């Protein structure tokens, strides 16, 4: 097992245009593989296919939104238990 290439990985956050996010993500997958490490499938998908990466971004955004809504609902219930 190689050493995790943390200093060589690029950010691929939602502030970037989708084509740039995909390019950075592909770079990261290639960099992780080249370092002899496994792509952590619990956090990423191990693919270079742009369509699959874009779908993964969309799924991740949906999950984050769903969790945010659930947390807000729980917080509202805790703050006002009579409702």
N, C-alpha and C positions, 0 to 999 in steps of 0.2 A: 504494500500500500504506500502510495506516495504522500508527499506533504501537501496539505491544502493550500492552494495558491491565492489566498485572500487578497494579497496586494495587487494581483493581476486581474481581478474580477471587476467588471463594469457595472454601474448602477443601471437599472432598467425600469425605473419607476413610472408611474402614470403621468408625470409631468412631461414626458417625452412623447413625440409623435409615434404612432404604432410601428412604422417601419424602422425607426431608430431603436425602439424597445426590442423588437425582434432581432435586429442586428446585434445589439449588446447581449441579448440572451444567448444567441448562437455562439458568440465569442466566448461567453462564460462556459457553456457546455464543452466547447472545444478545449478551452484552457483547463478545465477540471479533468477531462479525459487525458490530456497531454501530461498532466502532473501525476498520472497514475492513480487517480482517485475515482471513486464511483460518484456519479451524479446522485445527490440525495433525493430520491424519488418521493420522500415524504414532504419535501419543500419545492421540488421542481419536477418537470417531466424531462426524461432523457431523450430528446429528439432535436433535430435541426430543421424539421419541416415547419416552414413559416405558418401554414394554416393551423397546425396543431398547437404551435406556440401561441398564436392569437386566440385560439379557443381556450387555452389554459389561462391566459390573462383574463378573458371574459368570465370564465368559471370562477376564478379567484376573486374577481371584483364582485360577482354575485354573492359568493360566500361571505365576503367581508361585509357587504351591505346587509345580508340576512342576519349575521351576528350582531351588527350594530343596532338593527331594529329590535332584536331580542333583548339586548342589553338595555336599550332605552325603555322597553316595555317593563322589564324587571325593575329598573330604577324608578320608574313612575309608580309602580305598585308598592315598592318599599317606602317611597316618599308619601304616598297617600293610600294607606291600606284600606280605607273605607270605600274605595271605588271598586 
